Amino acid sequence: MLELHPLHGLPEVSEGADLAALLADAVTAAGIEPQPQDVLVVTQKIVSKAEGRMVDLATVEPGPQALAMAADTARDARVIELILRESSAIIRATPQVLVTRHHSGHVMANAGIDRSNLGKGNAEKVLLLPEDADASALALHTTLATRFAHAPAIVISDSFGRPWRMGTVNVAIGAAGLPSIIDQRGDTDRDGRLLMVTQVALADMIASAAGLVAGEAAEGIPAVYVRGLSWSAPDAPAKALVRPIAEDLFR
């Protein structure tokens, strides 16, 4: 049976916070004793805050490209400058959103830059994604191994829109200790038919399930503990979920 346990009581996370210790304390306070193949889903926002990825817009000087795009889209040129810095490509530009390919390879709105739920006094600040979310996940997983006999796998989640679909869902942008994707090509279905294309995005599915508990607005639940999963595939980071550009049919 799949269990989703929201971790309550985490404090407002700020730059330099020992996030692994805060999460470990929250797990213990919830009465959870980690078992093999448990997963801890952590929202990108608190990872970025702890890693000092908040930027004061007053410190940003827009370049010519950002100023030109701001004029075309009626948006803050400083935010566009940060989007350009965080992106390897601009996929689509509209007055509402810039769809970009982040340096990590993930395609998303506004390079993942966010202004919501940043805490009081941060109205003129924005939050960037972790520089390397897989490395962030691995660091958390490794440190939690010093606190628990069985360190939970880590999924760092963020909310993405999807082509041809309304709304957002949570997906994995970082992962450690589990297979982010499970390749079932070559297996057979229950009728004995050979599976030719089936690859299961396990980390995304876990992130999405946790999103039902964590919420997207003012719920204030930045971490969810997941129990009841089982896998036999080798570990793979979240970057394994990024489709190679050569296979991108939507460019």
SULKA-V292362 format. One record per helix or strand. SS is the DSSP state (hx for helix, st for strand). FROM is the first residue (numbers start at 0). TO is the last residue. Records with the same first field share a line. If there is no record, write none. Layout:
SS: FROM-TO, FROM-TO
This chain:
st: 2-5, 38-42, 53-55, 86-92, 97-101, 106-108, 113-113, 124-126, 152-161, 164-175, 178-178, 181-182, 187-187, 193-193, 198-199, 222-226, 235-235
hx: 18-28, 43-49, 56-58, 63-72, 76-85, 109-111, 132-143, 201-213, 237-240, 244-246
